[in-house]
Amino acid sequence: MLAIRDLDVFHGDVAALDGVALDVAQGGIVAIVGANGAGKTSLIRAVAGMVRPRKGSIRYKDREIAGLASHEVCDLGIGQVAEGRQVFPTLSVRENLEMGAMLPRARARRARNLERGLAMFPKLKERYGQAAGTLSGGEQQMLAIARCLMGDPELVMFDEPSLGLSPAVTQEVLRAIRDLAAGGLTCVLVEQNVAVSLKLAQRAYVLENGRVALSGTGEALLADDRVRKAYLGL
């Protein structure tokens, strides 16, 4: 579904990604793990059209998308749940969700996607008229996911969805991602919690200093001595 080849991304003169190549098959969860500064968010932003690669190819369903504007990428069916949630704080939950359905591809299925999001996160229905900035961090993350689903994506990139959340809310959010993947949505999970990511993922990539250092099934990487020592403290 997504094929990345020889991707270079620079921030000024500093290389954030260096020759990255990876594949995301349709359906299931692909995890991208690594330490802070490894290039995970730069990869997400390059796919989303928020930064322009210096070199390389990003193909989505056999269409080259490297260099497209972010709204064009979204309208092709790629959604993003950004790090830090990025809800509109002065708008209500309802208005935030409506913003997610502004894409041309999403308008015809607005009612269905709204129902799906509220069924997945019933707390949002309770807070429907409340300003998003007054929600708890967990509720804002639920809103960010539901808003992304309003865009009717076929592939969603989750950037650090558990960041700043309590263990209980983290489990609820990760369970929602697992359920979305089980329902046919393709998910790319960027997450500092390496153990949880690898347990969820069918396939995973380890980024180190902007390069793919390891790849394989989530189960295989979870058992790899290098991953266990570097990221799991074992």
C-alpha positions in Angstrom: 0.0 0.0 0.0 2.9 2.3 0.9 6.4 1.9 -0.6 9.3 4.2 0.5 12.6 4.0 -1.3 16.0 5.8 -0.7 14.3 8.6 1.2 16.4 11.6 2.3 15.0 14.4 4.5 17.0 17.3 5.7 16.3 20.0 8.3 18.6 22.7 7.1 22.0 21.0 6.7 21.1 18.2 9.1 20.0 14.9 7.7 16.9 13.6 9.5 16.5 10.6 7.2 19.2 8.9 5.1 18.3 6.4 2.5 15.2 5.1 4.3 13.3 2.2 2.6 10.3 0.4 4.0 7.0 -1.1 2.9 3.5 -1.0 4.4 1.2 -3.8 3.3 -2.6 -3.2 3.2 -4.2 -4.1 6.5 -2.7 -4.6 10.0 -0.2 -2.5 11.9 3.4 -1.6 11.0 5.4 -0.1 13.8 8.2 2.4 13.5 10.3 2.5 16.6 13.5 4.2 17.8 15.0 6.6 20.2 14.2 10.3 20.3 15.8 12.0 17.2 15.9 8.8 15.2 13.8 10.3 12.4 10.4 8.8 13.2 8.4 12.0 13.1 10.4 13.3 10.1 9.3 10.1 8.2 5.6 10.7 9.1 5.8 14.3 8.1 7.4 13.4 4.8 4.7 10.9 3.9 2.0 13.4 5.0 3.4 16.1 2.7 4.4 18.4 5.6 8.1 18.3 4.6 9.6 17.9 1.1 12.1 15.1 0.8 15.5 16.0 -0.8 15.6 12.6 -2.5 13.7 9.4 -2.9 10.3 8.0 -3.6 7.1 7.7 -1.6 4.5 5.6 -3.5 0.9 5.2 -2.2 -1.1 2.5 -4.0 1.3 2.9 -7.0 1.1 6.6 -7.1 4.1 8.8 -6.5 3.1 11.3 -3.7 6.5 12.7 -2.6 6.2 16.5 -2.9 2.4 16.6 -2.9 0.7 19.2 -0.6 -0.6 17.8 2.6 -4.2 18.3 1.7 -3.7 16.3 -1.5 -2.1 13.5 0.5 -5.1 13.5 2.9 -7.6 13.4 0.1 -5.9 10.3 -1.4 -6.7 8.5 1.9 -3.7 9.0 4.2 -4.6 10.3 7.6 -2.4 11.4 10.4 -2.9 11.6 14.2 -0.2 14.0 15.1 2.1 14.0 18.1 0.7 16.2 20.8 -2.9 15.7 19.6 -3.2 19.1 17.9 -6.9 19.6 18.5 -8.5 23.0 18.0 -8.8 24.1 21.6 -11.4 26.8 21.3 -13.7 24.7 19.1 -16.1 22.2 20.5 -15.8 18.4 20.1 -18.5 18.6 17.5 -16.7 21.3 15.5 -13.4 19.5 15.7 -15.0 16.4 14.2 -16.7 18.5 11.5 -13.3 19.9 10.6 -12.1 16.4 10.0 -14.8 15.8 7.3 -13.9 18.8 5.2 -12.0 16.7 2.6 -13.9 16.0 -0.6 -13.4 12.3 -0.2 -15.0 12.4 3.2 -18.2 14.4 2.7 -20.4 11.6 1.5 -19.6 9.3 4.4 -19.6 12.0 7.1 -22.5 10.5 9.1 -21.1 7.0 9.0 -17.7 8.1 10.1 -19.1 10.3 12.9 -21.1 7.4 14.2 -18.0 5.2 14.1 -15.9 7.7 16.1 -18.5 8.3 18.8 -19.1 4.6 19.1 -15.4 3.9 19.6 -15.0 6.7 22.1 -18.4 7.3 24.0 -16.8 10.0 26.2 -16.7 12.2 23.1 -20.5 12.0 22.9 -20.7 13.1 26.5 -18.4 16.1 25.8 -20.0 16.9 22.4 -20.6 20.6 23.0 -17.5 21.1 25.2 -14.5 23.1 24.1 -11.7 20.7 23.1 -9.2 22.6 25.2 -11.0 21.8 28.4 -10.8 18.0 27.8 -8.3 15.8 29.5 -5.2 14.6 27.6 -6.7 11.2 27.0 -10.0 12.7 25.8 -8.1 15.0 23.4 -6.2 12.0 22.0 -9.6 10.2 21.5 -10.8 13.3 19.7 -7.7 13.5 17.5 -8.2 9.9 16.4 -12.0 10.4 15.8 -11.3 13.6 13.9 -8.8 11.7 11.7 -11.4 9.0 11.0 -13.8 11.7 9.8 -11.5 12.1 6.8 -12.4 8.6 5.7 -8.7 7.4 5.5 -7.5 4.0 4.3 -4.1 4.4 6.0 -3.6 6.2 9.3 -0.2 7.2 10.8 -0.3 7.5 14.6 2.6 9.6 15.9 3.3 8.9 19.6 -0.4 8.3 20.5 0.4 7.3 24.2 2.6 10.4 24.9 1.6 11.9 28.2 -1.3 9.6 28.9 -2.0 7.4 32.0 -1.4 3.7 31.6 -5.2 3.1 31.6 -5.9 5.6 28.9 -2.9 4.4 26.9 -4.4 0.9 26.9 -7.7 2.3 25.7 -6.1 4.2 22.9 -3.9 1.3 21.8 -6.9 -1.0 21.9 -8.8 1.3 19.6 -5.8 1.2 17.1 -5.8 -2.6 17.3 -9.5 -2.7 16.6 -9.3 -0.3 13.7 -6.6 -2.5 12.1 -8.7 -5.6 12.7 -11.5 -3.8 10.9 -9.4 -3.4 7.8 -7.7 0.0 8.3 -4.0 0.1 7.6 -2.1 1.6 10.6 1.5 2.9 10.9 2.3 3.2 14.6 5.2 5.5 15.7 5.6 4.9 19.4 8.3 5.2 22.0 6.9 2.3 23.9 8.8 -0.3 22.0 7.5 -3.4 23.7 3.9 -2.5 23.2 4.4 -1.4 19.6 6.1 -4.7 18.7 3.5 -6.8 20.4 0.8 -5.0 18.3 2.6 -4.9 15.0 2.7 -7.5 12.2 5.8 -5.8 10.8 8.2 -3.3 12.4 11.2 -1.2 11.5 13.8 0.2 13.9 15.2 3.6 13.0 18.6 4.7 14.3 20.1 8.1 13.3 17.8 8.4 10.3 18.4 5.0 8.9 16.6 1.6 9.1 18.8 -0.4 11.4 16.5 -3.5 11.7 13.3 -4.8 10.2 11.1 -7.9 10.6 8.0 -9.1 12.2 7.0 -7.5 15.5 7.5 -10.9 17.2 11.0 -11.4 15.8 12.2 -7.9 16.7 10.8 -8.3 20.2 13.0 -11.4 20.6 16.1 -9.8 19.0 18.9 -9.3 21.5 19.9 -5.9 20.0 16.4 -4.6 20.4 16.0 -6.1 23.9 19.3 -4.5 25.1 18.9 -1.1 23.3 15.2 -0.4 23.9 13.8 -2.8 26.5 16.6 -2.7 29.0 16.9 -6.5 29.1 
